[in-house]
Amino acid sequence: MSVRTGLTAGWAALHAAQYGFAISSLNGIQGPLTCGGAGSITPHSVSPIALKSCIQMNPSAFGVVTAIFTLGGLLGSIAATTVNNRLGRVGTLRLSALHVLIGSVLLGLANSMAVMIAARIIIGLGCGLTTVTVPLVLSEVAPPAIKRALGIMNQIFIVIGMLIAQSLSFPFAEPMAWRYVFAVSVGLAILQSLGSLFINLPEDNARSDEESDEETSLLPSDDQRPLSIKELLFSKDPLVTRGLAVVLVTQLAQQFCGVSPVMYFSTRILTPVFQSNSRLIALFIIITKLPITILPAFLIERLGSHRLLLIPTCFMAIAAVLLGLGINYDAQALSVTGIFSFVIAFSMGLGPVTWVVLPEVMPKHAVTAAGSIGLALNWTLNFCMGAVFLPLQQWMSGGQENKEGNVFFVLATTCLLAVLGMRIAFRAQNKVAI
């Protein structure tokens, strides 16, 4: 790999790191940001002009602020094709960095929940553009021998972004100081924007009005026209309909098994058991996730995507039960075992393999439309799970810390239902694929 290719890949991967940063940036600072999540606003925090030391929010409101960024992600991912056509890859990622820059500045200066919601949506728009464009850039610049390695690089940098965000909670999880977390995101966005001035992609140079669509590399070489989303939804072809069923079930499984809220709120989840050490445990979870992210690339050829989805999801169900019991009985060892096992199992199965399944089960002319539907469903469910998790946890616990683990028994059930649904969908698809 040439130095130029490495620098281009590194620049693109910085955008993936921003996405990971957005996922975890609020996780470790919930307490100081929300005035402890309860109680009255202190006198020094009510000034309409000066920056408040905290913004009073209950857990439900904080859940909305955290998850709302996925709504922006949905809109950004939907718009990504059009933006790529008009601006090219570099222009799209430059626009993504601008959105993250504006949103991060607003977050750092926010004095109200409304401003934080607007800022998170803006950041989500940038991240939505990133999720579609960065894999395309990495695919286009990678020599054939290292395409898989650069594909993994996208996932690795997402985890690195999460790791940076969680690490910043240690020096900045204090009243007023939490605002400095977003200064790091601002700095990364500026670095991305400056870096784009030195990036020159061959695809952008060769772009024309008819050949600039981001899905060009995914289209079949024969004369079969790619399906639109409407044609896909109303298709009578069993290969299409049963393949789409697999795509939808795996996307549902990825989100309904609950890893998104676990990563969003891991500090809050572990606080009843570990108190002030919960942020440290959350950091170790992300550190563990980093090497695990690489494993599926080596296992999928040996086990196949079917097994790599079903087996780890079964372990997720077991891990969710252990985590629920650990929280309810204040058992630190059980809680740590449960949450680490939960995240590791997800990182080996539903996390990466959900996206690998798409081109395996869909005919080539339906891949692009199915990918659009899958991505839209994934972002939507991500928002729903993030917004509902904390209120559901509070409701099921009745306000008692020794019952806050009850919500994980629900997640264990959804994991088992996901295994059943995926198994049925794969069996139906295999019958027409043979």
C-alpha positions in Angstrom: 0.0 0.0 0.0 1.4 3.4 -1.0 1.8 6.3 1.4 -0.8 8.2 -0.5 -3.4 5.4 -0.2 -2.6 5.1 3.6 -3.1 8.8 4.2 -6.3 8.9 2.2 -7.6 5.9 4.1 -6.6 7.5 7.4 -8.3 10.7 6.5 -11.5 8.9 5.6 -11.4 6.8 8.7 -11.2 10.0 10.9 -14.9 10.5 9.8 -15.7 7.1 11.2 -14.0 8.0 14.4 -16.3 11.1 14.6 -19.3 8.8 14.3 -18.0 6.6 17.2 -17.3 9.8 19.2 -20.9 10.9 18.7 -22.2 7.5 20.0 -20.3 7.7 23.3 -19.7 11.4 23.9 -22.6 11.8 26.3 -22.2 8.4 28.0 -19.7 9.4 30.7 -20.9 12.9 31.4 -24.6 12.3 32.0 -24.4 13.1 35.7 -22.7 16.5 35.6 -24.5 17.4 32.3 -28.0 16.8 33.7 -27.4 18.3 37.2 -27.3 14.7 38.5 -30.5 13.9 36.7 -32.7 15.3 39.4 -33.2 18.1 41.8 -33.6 21.8 41.3 -31.4 24.0 39.1 -28.8 25.8 41.2 -28.7 29.6 41.1 -25.6 29.8 39.0 -27.2 27.7 36.2 -30.3 29.8 35.4 -28.7 32.8 33.8 -30.1 33.5 30.3 -26.7 34.8 29.1 -23.9 32.9 30.9 -23.2 29.3 30.3 -25.0 27.0 32.7 -22.9 24.5 34.7 -25.5 21.9 33.9 -28.8 21.4 32.0 -31.5 19.8 34.2 -32.9 16.7 32.5 -34.5 13.5 33.8 -33.4 10.1 32.4 -36.1 10.1 29.8 -35.2 13.5 28.5 -31.5 12.6 28.4 -32.4 9.4 26.5 -34.1 11.5 23.8 -31.1 13.9 23.6 -28.7 10.9 23.2 -30.8 9.0 20.7 -32.1 11.9 18.6 -28.8 12.0 16.8 -29.9 8.8 15.0 -32.8 10.7 13.4 -30.2 13.0 11.8 -28.2 9.9 10.8 -31.3 8.5 9.1 -31.8 11.8 7.1 -28.1 12.0 6.3 -27.9 8.5 5.0 -31.0 8.9 2.8 -29.5 12.1 1.3 -26.0 10.6 0.9 -26.6 9.3 -2.6 -27.7 12.7 -3.9 -24.9 14.6 -2.1 -22.3 12.2 -3.4 -23.6 12.6 -6.9 -23.3 16.4 -6.7 -20.3 16.9 -4.5 -18.3 13.7 -4.9 -16.7 11.7 -2.1 -14.4 14.4 -0.8 -17.1 17.1 -1.0 -19.5 14.9 0.9 -17.1 14.1 3.7 -16.2 17.8 3.8 -19.9 18.6 4.3 -20.1 15.8 6.9 -17.2 17.4 8.9 -19.0 20.8 8.6 -22.1 19.4 10.2 -20.2 17.8 13.0 -18.3 21.0 13.6 -21.4 23.1 13.8 -23.3 20.6 16.0 -20.3 20.2 18.4 -20.0 23.9 18.8 -23.7 24.2 19.6 -23.4 21.3 22.1 -20.5 22.9 23.8 -22.5 26.2 24.1 -25.9 24.8 24.8 -28.0 26.1 27.7 -31.1 24.2 27.1 -32.4 20.7 26.1 -33.8 22.1 22.8 -30.5 23.4 21.7 -28.9 20.1 22.5 -31.5 18.2 20.5 -30.9 20.5 17.5 -27.1 20.0 17.8 -27.4 16.2 18.0 -29.6 16.1 14.9 -27.0 18.2 13.0 -24.2 15.9 14.1 -26.3 13.0 13.1 -26.7 14.4 9.6 -23.0 14.5 9.3 -22.6 10.9 10.6 -25.3 9.7 8.2 -23.3 11.0 5.3 -20.2 9.3 6.8 -21.8 5.9 7.2 -22.5 5.7 3.5 -19.5 7.5 2.1 -16.5 6.2 4.1 -16.9 2.5 3.2 -17.1 3.6 -0.5 -13.9 5.7 -0.2 -12.0 2.8 1.5 -13.2 0.4 -1.1 -12.2 2.6 -4.0 -8.6 3.4 -2.7 -7.8 -0.1 -1.4 -5.6 -2.4 -3.5 -7.4 -5.8 -4.1 -5.0 -7.5 -1.6 -6.0 -5.4 1.4 -9.7 -4.5 0.6 -10.9 -6.5 3.6 -8.3 -5.0 5.9 -9.4 -1.5 5.0 -13.0 -2.5 5.3 -12.3 -3.5 8.9 -10.5 -0.2 9.4 -13.9 1.6 9.2 -15.2 -0.4 12.1 -12.0 -0.1 14.1 -12.0 3.7 13.9 -15.6 3.8 15.0 -14.6 2.0 18.1 -11.5 4.3 18.5 -13.9 7.3 18.4 -16.0 5.7 21.1 -12.8 5.0 23.2 -11.7 8.7 22.9 -15.1 10.0 23.9 -15.4 7.7 26.9 -11.8 8.5 28.0 -12.6 12.2 28.1 -15.2 11.6 30.8 -12.5 11.2 33.4 -11.0 14.7 33.2 -14.2 16.4 32.1 -17.1 14.7 34.0 -17.6 17.8 36.2 -20.1 20.7 36.2 -19.3 23.1 33.3 -16.2 21.1 32.4 -18.3 18.6 30.4 -18.5 21.2 27.7 -14.9 20.6 26.8 -15.6 17.1 25.6 -17.1 18.6 22.5 -14.1 20.8 21.8 -12.2 17.6 20.9 -14.9 16.8 18.3 -14.5 20.4 17.0 -10.8 19.9 16.7 -11.3 16.6 14.8 -13.7 18.2 12.4 -11.2 21.0 11.6 -8.5 18.4 11.0 -10.8 16.6 8.6 -11.7 19.8 6.8 -8.0 20.8 6.4 -7.1 17.2 5.3 -9.7 17.3 2.6 -7.7 20.0 0.8 -5.0 17.5 0.1 -7.1 14.5 -0.9 -7.6 13.8 -4.6 -9.7 10.7 -5.3 -9.7 9.2 -8.8 -13.4 8.5 -8.6 -14.2 12.2 -8.1 -12.0 13.1 -11.1 -13.7 10.6 -13.3 -17.2 11.5 -12.2 -19.8 12.3 -14.8 -23.5 13.1 -14.7 -24.4 9.5 -15.6 -21.6 7.6 -13.8 -21.3 9.3 -10.5 -23.9 7.3 -8.5 -22.3 5.9 -5.3 -23.7 2.5 -6.0 -22.0 2.1 -9.4 -19.5 -0.4 -8.1 -22.3 -2.5 -6.7 -24.4 -2.8 -9.9 -24.3 -5.9 -12.0 -22.3 -6.1 -15.2 -25.2 -7.7 -17.1 -28.2 -6.0 -18.6 -30.5 -6.4 -15.6 -31.6 -3.0 -14.4 -31.3 -2.3 -10.6 -34.5 -2.3 -8.7 -35.9 0.8 -7.1 -37.1 0.7 -3.5 -40.7 0.6 -4.7 -40.0 -2.2 -7.1 -38.1 -4.1 -4.4 -41.0 -3.9 -2.0 -43.6 -5.1 -4.5 -41.4 -7.7 -6.2 -42.8 -11.2 -6.7 -39.4 -12.8 -7.2 -38.9 -15.3 -4.3 -35.1 -14.6 -4.4 -35.9 -11.0 -3.8 -38.7 -11.3 -1.3 -37.0 -14.0 0.9 -33.6 -12.3 0.7 -35.3 -9.0 1.8 -36.9 -10.9 4.7 -33.4 -12.0 5.9 -32.2 -8.4 5.6 -35.1 -7.0 7.6 -34.9 -9.7 10.3 -31.2 -9.3 10.8 -31.5 -5.5 11.0 -34.4 -5.9 13.6 -32.3 -8.3 15.5 -29.3 -6.0 15.6 -31.2 -3.2 17.3 -33.8 -5.0 19.3 -31.2 -7.1 21.1 -30.3 -3.8 22.8 -26.6 -3.1 22.2 -27.2 0.5 21.2 -28.6 1.6 24.5 -25.9 -0.5 26.3 -23.2 1.5 24.5 -25.1 4.8 24.9 -25.8 4.4 28.6 -23.2 1.9 29.9 -22.0 4.3 32.6 -25.6 4.8 33.9 -26.4 1.1 33.7 -23.4 0.2 35.9 -23.7 3.0 38.4 -26.0 1.2 40.9 -23.3 -1.6 41.2 -20.0 0.2 40.6 -20.9 3.8 41.6 -18.0 6.1 40.6 -16.1 3.2 39.0 -18.8 2.8 36.4 -17.0 5.1 33.9 -13.9 3.0 34.2 -15.8 -0.2 33.5 -17.4 1.5 30.5 -14.0 2.4 29.2 -12.7 -1.1 29.6 -15.8 -2.4 27.6 -14.8 -0.2 24.7 -11.1 -1.2 24.9 -12.2 -4.9 24.8 -14.4 -4.2 21.8 -11.5 -2.9 19.8 -9.6 -6.2 19.1 -12.9 -8.2 19.1 -14.0 -6.1 16.1 -11.3 -7.7 13.9 -12.2 -11.4 14.6 -15.3 -11.8 12.4 -13.2 -11.1 9.3 -11.2 -14.3 10.1 -14.2 -16.4 11.3 -16.8 -15.7 8.7 -15.0 -17.8 6.0 -14.8 -20.8 8.3 -18.2 -20.6 10.1 -20.4 -18.7 7.6 -22.5 -15.7 8.2 -25.5 -17.8 9.3 -23.8 -19.4 12.2 -21.9 -16.2 13.1 -25.3 -14.5 13.6 -27.1 -17.2 15.5 -24.5 -18.5 17.9 -23.3 -15.1 19.3 -26.9 -13.9 19.6 -27.7 -16.9 21.8 -24.7 -15.9 24.0 -26.1 -12.4 24.1 -29.3 -13.7 25.6 -27.4 -15.5 28.3 -25.2 -12.5 29.0 -28.3 -10.2 29.3 -29.7 -12.5 32.0 -26.4 -12.5 33.9 -26.2 -8.7 33.6 -29.8 -8.3 34.9 -29.1 -10.6 37.9 -25.8 -8.9 38.6 -27.4 -5.4 38.8 -30.4 -6.6 40.8 -28.3 -8.4 43.4 -25.5 -5.9 43.4 -23.0 -8.6 42.2 -20.1 -6.9 40.6 -18.5 -10.0 39.2 -21.7 -11.1 37.6 -22.4 -7.6 36.2 -19.0 -7.3 34.7 -19.2 -10.8 33.2 -22.6 -10.1 31.8 -21.9 -6.7 30.1 -18.5 -7.7 28.7 -20.0 -11.0 27.3 -22.9 -9.1 25.9 -20.8 -6.6 24.0 -18.2 -9.2 22.9 -20.9 -11.5 21.5 -22.5 -8.6 19.6 -19.1 -7.5 18.2 -18.5 -11.0 16.8 -22.0 -11.5 15.4 -24.8 -9.0 14.9 -22.5 -6.0 14.8 -20.5 -6.6 11.7 -22.1 -9.7 10.1 -25.5 -8.0 9.7 -24.0 -5.9 6.9 -22.1 -8.8 5.3 -25.3 -10.8 4.9 -26.9 -8.2 2.6 -25.0 -8.9 -0.6 -25.0 -12.7 0.2 -28.8 -13.0 0.2 -29.9 -10.4 -2.3 -29.6 -10.7 -6.1 -27.1 -8.1 -7.4 -29.8 -6.0 -9.0 -31.6 -5.6 -5.6 -28.5 -5.0 -3.4 -28.6 -1.2 -3.5 -32.4 -0.8 -2.8 -32.2 -3.4 0.0 -29.2 -1.7 1.5 -31.2 1.6 1.6 -34.1 0.0 3.3 -31.9 -1.8 5.8 -30.0 1.4 6.7 -33.2 3.4 7.1 -34.6 0.6 9.3 -31.4 0.4 11.4 -31.2 4.1 12.1 -34.9 4.3 13.0 -34.7 1.4 15.4 -31.5 2.8 16.8 -33.4 5.9 17.8 -36.4 4.0 19.2 -34.2 1.8 21.4 -32.1 4.7 22.6 -35.1 6.9 23.5 -37.1 4.1 25.2 -34.4 2.3 27.1 -34.0 4.6 30.2 -37.7 5.2 30.7 -38.4 1.5 30.3 -35.7 0.7 32.8 -37.1 3.2 35.3 -40.6 1.9 34.8 -39.7 -1.7 35.2 -37.6 -1.0 38.3 -40.3 1.1 40.0 -37.5 3.5 41.0 -35.6 0.9 42.9 -31.9 0.4 42.1 -32.0 -3.3 43.0 -34.6 -3.8 40.2 -32.9 -1.8 37.4 -31.6 -5.1 35.9 -35.1 -6.2 35.0 -34.9 -4.5 31.6 -32.2 -6.9 30.6 -34.5 -9.9 31.0 -36.6 -8.3 28.2 -33.5 -7.9 26.1 -32.7 -11.6 26.7 -36.1 -12.5 25.4 -35.8 -10.3 22.3 -32.4 -12.0 21.6 -34.0 -15.4 21.7 -36.8 -14.2 19.5 -34.2 -12.8 17.1 -32.5 -16.2 16.9 -35.8 -17.8 16.0 -36.7 -15.2 13.5 -33.3 -15.3 11.8 -33.3 -19.1 11.6 -36.7 -19.1 10.0 -35.7 -16.4 7.5 -32.5 -18.1 6.5 -34.2 -21.5 6.0 -36.8 -19.9 3.8 -34.1 -18.1 1.8 -32.0 -21.2 1.4 -34.9 -23.1 -0.2 -35.1 -20.6 -3.1 -31.3 -20.1 -3.3 -30.6 -23.8 -4.0 
